[in-house]
Amino acid sequence: MVVFLAFASAYFFSAVLRAVTGTLAPTLTKEFSLSSGELGLLAGGYFLGFAAMQLPLGRWLDRFGPKRVVLGFLCVAVIGSAAFALADGFAFLLLARVLCGVGVCACLMAPLTAYRRWFNPQTQLRANSWMLMAGSLGMVASTLPVTHLMPSLGWRGIFWLIAGLVLLCTLAIAWLVPRWVVNVASPSASQPSVGYREIFAHPYFRKMAAIGCFNYGGMIAVQSLWAGPWMVRIAGLSAQEAAEGLFRINVAMLVSFLVWGWVNPKLTARGWDADYLIARGLPLSLAALALAIALGPQAHWWAWAAFCVLSTFTSLTQPAVGMAFAPHVAGRALSAFNLLIFTGVFVVQWGIGLVIDALLAAGWGLLAAFQGAFGLYLLACVWAYLSFLRPRAGLGSPSQAR
């Protein structure tokens, strides 16, 4: 439990860094005169840095173990947070944001790699959900608490505070997490070498790829950025009211992942695996997204909370992909899938902003531009879901390799 809490604390602050730009969007937009595209790129810069490190991260996790790898990256997160606090222009902000993404890229993959070796499949699903719950708690902390700190600290002071707290998490992991003993010898015949080409070509990996990228990654993009601007610019809420809405959305996500952690082992015992639950649950999130788009100015926090909560079915993809591979390649498999997820976050965050700007330039009204951009995202999610359902040759259930 102590090891879990040490890892969870780091993932908590990675989620704070992920979502804080959504809360600070009005302030940063005003101070730096950001367009919608620039705001989307700034928020997505975190995910660009995050995604860029996933493939080398997987190899390092399998070779050096979670503790050594996450400690090195967290030092970069401290530097990135401090650099963001010192930024005096958009380019500096973007560079610092990318560094933050690089720095926290191992905060979930490191513990999930460890859990793949330490826990049985049912416990892995529970641990995964509760790690995501810690992330949701970080998302909660990035909303109203940040708003309340703004008058006394300012946005720069908030990033200095984050830098200091991430440093404390780094020290806690160094002290509490046991040393990881890794056998770096050549794999035996019973554990053949597996590269990223084989991982990306794996039928089960490919089955989950599109929904991981668009449905899961896009949900994170909406939760961590675009729900806020929708509430301010379309629903007409104040920055404080939007922060309160984001707070409620993230509390709903926290409760959702807490519930998933409790019920996942029970559902698995009944034979309801990830494929079964995703196939039946994901259409609910598509319906919720369509409703939010159609409601327009009436789509307040509850509409986006419904979309995000119903999208948590996609969180089952990560442990399912991890369990489809043998433990000695779990780090690479999980990191490769995480690359798809956070590539999706970056593409959706920046893409929605670019489409909004393009439609406004074409003469569309603000509401129509937002609805058009989110409508394109909905179409991408529908396509991804259909891709998930498509039969694939040679695909069976994921192997529960020990």
Contacts in CASP RR format, 6 or more apart in sequence:
PFRMAT RR
TARGET T0000
AUTHOR 0000-0000-0000
METHOD contacts of the structure
MODEL  1
MVVFLAFASAYFFSAVLRAVTGTLAPTLTKEFSLSSGELGLLAGGYFLGF
AAMQLPLGRWLDRFGPKRVVLGFLCVAVIGSAAFALADGFAFLLLARVLC
GVGVCACLMAPLTAYRRWFNPQTQLRANSWMLMAGSLGMVASTLPVTHLM
PSLGWRGIFWLIAGLVLLCTLAIAWLVPRWVVNVASPSASQPSVGYREIF
AHPYFRKMAAIGCFNYGGMIAVQSLWAGPWMVRIAGLSAQEAAEGLFRIN
VAMLVSFLVWGWVNPKLTARGWDADYLIARGLPLSLAALALAIALGPQAH
WWAWAAFCVLSTFTSLTQPAVGMAFAPHVAGRALSAFNLLIFTGVFVVQW
GIGLVIDALLAAGWGLLAAFQGAFGLYLLACVWAYLSFLRPRAGLGSPSQ
AR
2 176 0 8 1.000
3 114 0 8 1.000
3 176 0 8 1.000
3 177 0 8 1.000
3 178 0 8 1.000
4 111 0 8 1.000
4 127 0 8 1.000
4 130 0 8 1.000
6 169 0 8 1.000
6 172 0 8 1.000
6 173 0 8 1.000
6 176 0 8 1.000
6 177 0 8 1.000
7 66 0 8 1.000
7 70 0 8 1.000
7 107 0 8 1.000
7 110 0 8 1.000
7 111 0 8 1.000
7 114 0 8 1.000
7 131 0 8 1.000
7 173 0 8 1.000
7 177 0 8 1.000
8 111 0 8 1.000
8 130 0 8 1.000
8 131 0 8 1.000
8 134 0 8 1.000
8 135 0 8 1.000
9 134 0 8 1.000
9 169 0 8 1.000
9 172 0 8 1.000
10 70 0 8 1.000
10 74 0 8 1.000
10 104 0 8 1.000
10 107 0 8 1.000
10 166 0 8 1.000
10 169 0 8 1.000
10 170 0 8 1.000
10 173 0 8 1.000
11 107 0 8 1.000
11 108 0 8 1.000
11 111 0 8 1.000
11 131 0 8 1.000
11 134 0 8 1.000
11 135 0 8 1.000
12 134 0 8 1.000
12 135 0 8 1.000
12 137 0 8 1.000
12 138 0 8 1.000
12 141 0 8 1.000
13 77 0 8 1.000
13 104 0 8 1.000
13 107 0 8 1.000
13 138 0 8 1.000
13 162 0 8 1.000
13 165 0 8 1.000
13 166 0 8 1.000
13 169 0 8 1.000
14 77 0 8 1.000
14 104 0 8 1.000
14 107 0 8 1.000
14 108 0 8 1.000
14 135 0 8 1.000
15 134 0 8 1.000
15 135 0 8 1.000
15 136 0 8 1.000
15 137 0 8 1.000
15 138 0 8 1.000
15 139 0 8 1.000
15 142 0 8 1.000
16 138 0 8 1.000
16 139 0 8 1.000
16 141 0 8 1.000
16 142 0 8 1.000
16 162 0 8 1.000
17 46 0 8 1.000
17 77 0 8 1.000
17 81 0 8 1.000
17 100 0 8 1.000
17 101 0 8 1.000
17 104 0 8 1.000
17 162 0 8 1.000
18 46 0 8 1.000
18 47 0 8 1.000
18 104 0 8 1.000
18 139 0 8 1.000
18 142 0 8 1.000
18 220 0 8 1.000
18 224 0 8 1.000
19 138 0 8 1.000
19 139 0 8 1.000
19 142 0 8 1.000
19 143 0 8 1.000
19 223 0 8 1.000
19 224 0 8 1.000
19 225 0 8 1.000
19 246 0 8 1.000
19 250 0 8 1.000
20 142 0 8 1.000
20 146 0 8 1.000
20 158 0 8 1.000
20 162 0 8 1.000
21 28 0 8 1.000
21 39 0 8 1.000
21 42 0 8 1.000
21 43 0 8 1.000
21 46 0 8 1.000
21 97 0 8 1.000
21 224 0 8 1.000
21 225 0 8 1.000
22 43 0 8 1.000
22 142 0 8 1.000
22 224 0 8 1.000
22 225 0 8 1.000
22 228 0 8 1.000
22 229 0 8 1.000
22 246 0 8 1.000
23 142 0 8 1.000
23 143 0 8 1.000
23 146 0 8 1.000
23 147 0 8 1.000
23 243 0 8 1.000
23 246 0 8 1.000
24 146 0 8 1.000
24 155 0 8 1.000
24 158 0 8 1.000
25 39 0 8 1.000
25 43 0 8 1.000
25 225 0 8 1.000
25 228 0 8 1.000
25 229 0 8 1.000
25 232 0 8 1.000
26 232 0 8 1.000
26 239 0 8 1.000
26 242 0 8 1.000
27 150 0 8 1.000
27 155 0 8 1.000
27 239 0 8 1.000
28 34 0 8 1.000
28 39 0 8 1.000
28 42 0 8 1.000
28 93 0 8 1.000
28 155 0 8 1.000
29 39 0 8 1.000
32 38 0 8 1.000
32 89 0 8 1.000
32 90 0 8 1.000
32 93 0 8 1.000
34 42 0 8 1.000
34 90 0 8 1.000
35 357 0 8 1.000
36 229 0 8 1.000
36 353 0 8 1.000
36 354 0 8 1.000
36 356 0 8 1.000
36 357 0 8 1.000
36 360 0 8 1.000
37 350 0 8 1.000
37 351 0 8 1.000
37 353 0 8 1.000
37 354 0 8 1.000
37 356 0 8 1.000
37 357 0 8 1.000
38 90 0 8 1.000
39 225 0 8 1.000
39 229 0 8 1.000
39 353 0 8 1.000
40 225 0 8 1.000
40 349 0 8 1.000
40 350 0 8 1.000
40 351 0 8 1.000
40 352 0 8 1.000
40 353 0 8 1.000
41 94 0 8 1.000
41 349 0 8 1.000
41 350 0 8 1.000
42 90 0 8 1.000
42 93 0 8 1.000
42 94 0 8 1.000
42 97 0 8 1.000
43 97 0 8 1.000
43 224 0 8 1.000
43 225 0 8 1.000
43 349 0 8 1.000
44 97 0 8 1.000
44 221 0 8 1.000
44 225 0 8 1.000
44 345 0 8 1.000
44 346 0 8 1.000
44 349 0 8 1.000
44 350 0 8 1.000
45 94 0 8 1.000
45 97 0 8 1.000
45 98 0 8 1.000
45 101 0 8 1.000
45 346 0 8 1.000
46 97 0 8 1.000
46 98 0 8 1.000
46 100 0 8 1.000
46 101 0 8 1.000
47 101 0 8 1.000
47 342 0 8 1.000
47 343 0 8 1.000
47 344 0 8 1.000
47 345 0 8 1.000
47 346 0 8 1.000
47 349 0 8 1.000
48 98 0 8 1.000
48 101 0 8 1.000
48 346 0 8 1.000
49 98 0 8 1.000
49 99 0 8 1.000
49 101 0 8 1.000
49 102 0 8 1.000
49 105 0 8 1.000
50 101 0 8 1.000
50 102 0 8 1.000
50 104 0 8 1.000
50 105 0 8 1.000
50 342 0 8 1.000
51 338 0 8 1.000
51 339 0 8 1.000
51 342 0 8 1.000
51 343 0 8 1.000
51 345 0 8 1.000
51 346 0 8 1.000
52 102 0 8 1.000
53 73 0 8 1.000
53 102 0 8 1.000
53 103 0 8 1.000
53 105 0 8 1.000
53 106 0 8 1.000
54 105 0 8 1.000
54 109 0 8 1.000
54 335 0 8 1.000
54 336 0 8 1.000
54 338 0 8 1.000
54 339 0 8 1.000
54 342 0 8 1.000
55 196 0 8 1.000
55 332 0 8 1.000
55 335 0 8 1.000
55 336 0 8 1.000
55 339 0 8 1.000
57 69 0 8 1.000
57 73 0 8 1.000
57 105 0 8 1.000
57 106 0 8 1.000
57 109 0 8 1.000
57 335 0 8 1.000
58 109 0 8 1.000
58 113 0 8 1.000
58 331 0 8 1.000
58 332 0 8 1.000
58 334 0 8 1.000
58 335 0 8 1.000
58 336 0 8 1.000
59 332 0 8 1.000
60 69 0 8 1.000
61 69 0 8 1.000
61 106 0 8 1.000
61 109 0 8 1.000
61 110 0 8 1.000
61 113 0 8 1.000
61 331 0 8 1.000
61 332 0 8 1.000
61 335 0 8 1.000
62 113 0 8 1.000
62 182 0 8 1.000
62 328 0 8 1.000
62 329 0 8 1.000
62 330 0 8 1.000
62 331 0 8 1.000
62 332 0 8 1.000
63 182 0 8 1.000
63 184 0 8 1.000
64 180 0 8 1.000
64 182 0 8 1.000
65 110 0 8 1.000
65 113 0 8 1.000
65 114 0 8 1.000
65 180 0 8 1.000
65 182 0 8 1.000
66 106 0 8 1.000
66 110 0 8 1.000
66 111 0 8 1.000
66 113 0 8 1.000
66 114 0 8 1.000
66 177 0 8 1.000
66 180 0 8 1.000
67 110 0 8 1.000
67 173 0 8 1.000
67 174 0 8 1.000
67 177 0 8 1.000
67 178 0 8 1.000
67 179 0 8 1.000
67 180 0 8 1.000
68 180 0 8 1.000
69 106 0 8 1.000
69 110 0 8 1.000
70 106 0 8 1.000
70 107 0 8 1.000
70 110 0 8 1.000
70 173 0 8 1.000
71 170 0 8 1.000
71 173 0 8 1.000
71 174 0 8 1.000
73 102 0 8 1.000
73 103 0 8 1.000
73 104 0 8 1.000
73 105 0 8 1.000
73 106 0 8 1.000
73 107 0 8 1.000
74 103 0 8 1.000
74 104 0 8 1.000
74 106 0 8 1.000
74 107 0 8 1.000
74 166 0 8 1.000
74 167 0 8 1.000
74 169 0 8 1.000
74 170 0 8 1.000
74 173 0 8 1.000
75 103 0 8 1.000
75 170 0 8 1.000
76 99 0 8 1.000
76 102 0 8 1.000
76 103 0 8 1.000
77 99 0 8 1.000
77 100 0 8 1.000
77 101 0 8 1.000
77 102 0 8 1.000
77 103 0 8 1.000
77 104 0 8 1.000
77 166 0 8 1.000
78 163 0 8 1.000
78 164 0 8 1.000
78 166 0 8 1.000
78 167 0 8 1.000
78 170 0 8 1.000
79 99 0 8 1.000
80 96 0 8 1.000
80 99 0 8 1.000
80 100 0 8 1.000
80 103 0 8 1.000
80 163 0 8 1.000
81 96 0 8 1.000
81 100 0 8 1.000
81 159 0 8 1.000
81 160 0 8 1.000
81 162 0 8 1.000
81 163 0 8 1.000
81 164 0 8 1.000
81 166 0 8 1.000
82 159 0 8 1.000
82 160 0 8 1.000
82 163 0 8 1.000
83 92 0 8 1.000
83 95 0 8 1.000
83 96 0 8 1.000
83 99 0 8 1.000
84 93 0 8 1.000
84 96 0 8 1.000
84 97 0 8 1.000
84 100 0 8 1.000
84 159 0 8 1.000
85 156 0 8 1.000
85 157 0 8 1.000
85 159 0 8 1.000
85 160 0 8 1.000
85 163 0 8 1.000
86 92 0 8 1.000
86 96 0 8 1.000
86 156 0 8 1.000
87 93 0 8 1.000
87 96 0 8 1.000
108 131 0 8 1.000
108 338 0 8 1.000
109 331 0 8 1.000
109 334 0 8 1.000
109 335 0 8 1.000
109 338 0 8 1.000
111 127 0 8 1.000
111 131 0 8 1.000
112 124 0 8 1.000
112 127 0 8 1.000
112 128 0 8 1.000
112 131 0 8 1.000
112 318 0 8 1.000
112 319 0 8 1.000
112 322 0 8 1.000
112 330 0 8 1.000
112 331 0 8 1.000
112 334 0 8 1.000
113 330 0 8 1.000
113 331 0 8 1.000
113 334 0 8 1.000
114 180 0 8 1.000
115 123 0 8 1.000
115 124 0 8 1.000
115 127 0 8 1.000
115 128 0 8 1.000
116 124 0 8 1.000
116 322 0 8 1.000
116 323 0 8 1.000
116 327 0 8 1.000
116 330 0 8 1.000
116 331 0 8 1.000
116 334 0 8 1.000
117 327 0 8 1.000
117 330 0 8 1.000
119 127 0 8 1.000
121 268 0 8 1.000
121 319 0 8 1.000
121 323 0 8 1.000
121 400 0 8 1.000
122 264 0 8 1.000
122 265 0 8 1.000
122 268 0 8 1.000
122 269 0 8 1.000
123 265 0 8 1.000
124 319 0 8 1.000
124 323 0 8 1.000
125 261 0 8 1.000
125 264 0 8 1.000
125 265 0 8 1.000
125 268 0 8 1.000
125 316 0 8 1.000
125 319 0 8 1.000
126 261 0 8 1.000
126 262 0 8 1.000
126 264 0 8 1.000
126 265 0 8 1.000
128 315 0 8 1.000
128 318 0 8 1.000
128 319 0 8 1.000
129 257 0 8 1.000
129 258 0 8 1.000
129 260 0 8 1.000
129 261 0 8 1.000
129 264 0 8 1.000
129 315 0 8 1.000
130 257 0 8 1.000
130 258 0 8 1.000
130 261 0 8 1.000
132 257 0 8 1.000
132 260 0 8 1.000
132 312 0 8 1.000
132 315 0 8 1.000
133 254 0 8 1.000
133 257 0 8 1.000
133 258 0 8 1.000
133 261 0 8 1.000
135 257 0 8 1.000
136 250 0 8 1.000
136 251 0 8 1.000
136 253 0 8 1.000
136 254 0 8 1.000
136 256 0 8 1.000
136 257 0 8 1.000
137 254 0 8 1.000
138 250 0 8 1.000
139 223 0 8 1.000
139 224 0 8 1.000
139 246 0 8 1.000
139 250 0 8 1.000
139 253 0 8 1.000
139 254 0 8 1.000
140 247 0 8 1.000
140 250 0 8 1.000
140 251 0 8 1.000
140 254 0 8 1.000
142 246 0 8 1.000
142 250 0 8 1.000
143 243 0 8 1.000
143 244 0 8 1.000
143 245 0 8 1.000
143 246 0 8 1.000
143 247 0 8 1.000
143 250 0 8 1.000
144 243 0 8 1.000
144 244 0 8 1.000
144 247 0 8 1.000
146 158 0 8 1.000
146 243 0 8 1.000
147 239 0 8 1.000
147 240 0 8 1.000
147 243 0 8 1.000
149 158 0 8 1.000
149 161 0 8 1.000
150 158 0 8 1.000
153 160 0 8 1.000
153 161 0 8 1.000
186 193 0 8 1.000
187 193 0 8 1.000
187 328 0 8 1.000
191 326 0 8 1.000
191 328 0 8 1.000
194 325 0 8 1.000
194 326 0 8 1.000
194 329 0 8 1.000
194 332 0 8 1.000
195 329 0 8 1.000
195 332 0 8 1.000
196 332 0 8 1.000
196 336 0 8 1.000
199 205 0 8 1.000
199 325 0 8 1.000
199 329 0 8 1.000
199 332 0 8 1.000
199 333 0 8 1.000
199 336 0 8 1.000
200 206 0 8 1.000
200 336 0 8 1.000
202 324 0 8 1.000
202 325 0 8 1.000
202 333 0 8 1.000
203 392 0 8 1.000
203 393 0 8 1.000
203 394 0 8 1.000
203 395 0 8 1.000
203 396 0 8 1.000
204 320 0 8 1.000
204 321 0 8 1.000
204 324 0 8 1.000
204 395 0 8 1.000
204 396 0 8 1.000
204 398 0 8 1.000
205 321 0 8 1.000
205 324 0 8 1.000
205 333 0 8 1.000
205 336 0 8 1.000
205 337 0 8 1.000
206 392 0 8 1.000
207 388 0 8 1.000
207 392 0 8 1.000
207 395 0 8 1.000
208 317 0 8 1.000
208 320 0 8 1.000
208 321 0 8 1.000
208 337 0 8 1.000
208 388 0 8 1.000
209 337 0 8 1.000
209 340 0 8 1.000
209 387 0 8 1.000
210 383 0 8 1.000
210 384 0 8 1.000
210 385 0 8 1.000
210 387 0 8 1.000
210 388 0 8 1.000
211 278 0 8 1.000
211 282 0 8 1.000
211 314 0 8 1.000
211 317 0 8 1.000
211 384 0 8 1.000
211 385 0 8 1.000
211 387 0 8 1.000
211 388 0 8 1.000
212 314 0 8 1.000
212 317 0 8 1.000
212 337 0 8 1.000
212 340 0 8 1.000
212 341 0 8 1.000
212 344 0 8 1.000
212 384 0 8 1.000
213 340 0 8 1.000
213 341 0 8 1.000
213 343 0 8 1.000
213 344 0 8 1.000
213 347 0 8 1.000
213 384 0 8 1.000
214 344 0 8 1.000
214 348 0 8 1.000
214 377 0 8 1.000
214 380 0 8 1.000
214 381 0 8 1.000
214 383 0 8 1.000
214 384 0 8 1.000
215 282 0 8 1.000
215 285 0 8 1.000
215 311 0 8 1.000
215 314 0 8 1.000
215 381 0 8 1.000
215 384 0 8 1.000
215 385 0 8 1.000
216 311 0 8 1.000
216 314 0 8 1.000
216 315 0 8 1.000
216 317 0 8 1.000
216 341 0 8 1.000
217 314 0 8 1.000
217 341 0 8 1.000
217 342 0 8 1.000
217 344 0 8 1.000
217 345 0 8 1.000
217 348 0 8 1.000
218 344 0 8 1.000
218 345 0 8 1.000
218 348 0 8 1.000
218 377 0 8 1.000
218 381 0 8 1.000
219 285 0 8 1.000
219 307 0 8 1.000
219 308 0 8 1.000
219 311 0 8 1.000
219 314 0 8 1.000
220 341 0 8 1.000
220 342 0 8 1.000
220 345 0 8 1.000
221 344 0 8 1.000
221 345 0 8 1.000
221 348 0 8 1.000
221 349 0 8 1.000
221 352 0 8 1.000
222 304 0 8 1.000
222 307 0 8 1.000
222 308 0 8 1.000
222 348 0 8 1.000
223 249 0 8 1.000
223 250 0 8 1.000
223 253 0 8 1.000
223 304 0 8 1.000
223 308 0 8 1.000
224 345 0 8 1.000
224 349 0 8 1.000
225 349 0 8 1.000
226 349 0 8 1.000
226 352 0 8 1.000
226 374 0 8 1.000
227 246 0 8 1.000
227 249 0 8 1.000
227 301 0 8 1.000
227 304 0 8 1.000
227 308 0 8 1.000
228 242 0 8 1.000
228 245 0 8 1.000
228 246 0 8 1.000
230 299 0 8 1.000
230 304 0 8 1.000
230 370 0 8 1.000
231 237 0 8 1.000
231 241 0 8 1.000
231 242 0 8 1.000
231 245 0 8 1.000
231 246 0 8 1.000
231 300 0 8 1.000
231 301 0 8 1.000
231 304 0 8 1.000
232 238 0 8 1.000
232 239 0 8 1.000
232 242 0 8 1.000
233 366 0 8 1.000
233 370 0 8 1.000
234 296 0 8 1.000
234 297 0 8 1.000
234 299 0 8 1.000
234 366 0 8 1.000
234 367 0 8 1.000
234 370 0 8 1.000
235 296 0 8 1.000
235 297 0 8 1.000
235 298 0 8 1.000
235 299 0 8 1.000
235 300 0 8 1.000
236 297 0 8 1.000
237 245 0 8 1.000
237 300 0 8 1.000
244 301 0 8 1.000
245 300 0 8 1.000
245 301 0 8 1.000
246 301 0 8 1.000
248 301 0 8 1.000
248 302 0 8 1.000
248 305 0 8 1.000
249 301 0 8 1.000
249 304 0 8 1.000
249 305 0 8 1.000
249 308 0 8 1.000
252 305 0 8 1.000
252 308 0 8 1.000
252 309 0 8 1.000
253 305 0 8 1.000
253 308 0 8 1.000
253 309 0 8 1.000
253 312 0 8 1.000
256 309 0 8 1.000
256 312 0 8 1.000
257 312 0 8 1.000
257 315 0 8 1.000
260 312 0 8 1.000
260 315 0 8 1.000
260 316 0 8 1.000
264 316 0 8 1.000
267 277 0 8 1.000
273 320 0 8 1.000
273 397 0 8 1.000
274 316 0 8 1.000
274 317 0 8 1.000
274 319 0 8 1.000
274 320 0 8 1.000
274 398 0 8 1.000
275 320 0 8 1.000
275 397 0 8 1.000
277 313 0 8 1.000
277 316 0 8 1.000
278 313 0 8 1.000
278 314 0 8 1.000
278 316 0 8 1.000
278 317 0 8 1.000
278 388 0 8 1.000
279 388 0 8 1.000
279 389 0 8 1.000
281 310 0 8 1.000
281 313 0 8 1.000
282 311 0 8 1.000
282 313 0 8 1.000
282 314 0 8 1.000
282 385 0 8 1.000
282 388 0 8 1.000
283 385 0 8 1.000
284 310 0 8 1.000
284 313 0 8 1.000
285 307 0 8 1.000
285 310 0 8 1.000
285 311 0 8 1.000
285 313 0 8 1.000
285 314 0 8 1.000
285 381 0 8 1.000
286 378 0 8 1.000
286 381 0 8 1.000
286 382 0 8 1.000
286 385 0 8 1.000
288 303 0 8 1.000
288 306 0 8 1.000
288 307 0 8 1.000
288 310 0 8 1.000
289 307 0 8 1.000
289 374 0 8 1.000
289 377 0 8 1.000
289 378 0 8 1.000
289 381 0 8 1.000
290 378 0 8 1.000
291 299 0 8 1.000
291 303 0 8 1.000
291 306 0 8 1.000
292 299 0 8 1.000
292 303 0 8 1.000
292 304 0 8 1.000
292 306 0 8 1.000
292 307 0 8 1.000
292 374 0 8 1.000
293 299 0 8 1.000
293 371 0 8 1.000
293 372 0 8 1.000
293 374 0 8 1.000
293 375 0 8 1.000
293 378 0 8 1.000
295 303 0 8 1.000
296 367 0 8 1.000
296 370 0 8 1.000
296 371 0 8 1.000
297 367 0 8 1.000
317 337 0 8 1.000
318 334 0 8 1.000
318 337 0 8 1.000
318 338 0 8 1.000
318 341 0 8 1.000
320 398 0 8 1.000
321 333 0 8 1.000
321 334 0 8 1.000
321 337 0 8 1.000
321 398 0 8 1.000
322 330 0 8 1.000
322 333 0 8 1.000
322 334 0 8 1.000
322 337 0 8 1.000
322 398 0 8 1.000
323 398 0 8 1.000
323 399 0 8 1.000
323 400 0 8 1.000
323 401 0 8 1.000
324 333 0 8 1.000
324 398 0 8 1.000
324 399 0 8 1.000
325 332 0 8 1.000
325 333 0 8 1.000
325 399 0 8 1.000
325 401 0 8 1.000
326 399 0 8 1.000
326 401 0 8 1.000
327 401 0 8 1.000
327 402 0 8 1.000
348 377 0 8 1.000
348 380 0 8 1.000
351 373 0 8 1.000
352 373 0 8 1.000
352 374 0 8 1.000
352 377 0 8 1.000
353 373 0 8 1.000
355 369 0 8 1.000
355 372 0 8 1.000
355 373 0 8 1.000
355 376 0 8 1.000
356 369 0 8 1.000
356 370 0 8 1.000
356 373 0 8 1.000
359 365 0 8 1.000
359 368 0 8 1.000
359 369 0 8 1.000
359 372 0 8 1.000
359 373 0 8 1.000
360 366 0 8 1.000
360 369 0 8 1.000
364 372 0 8 1.000
END
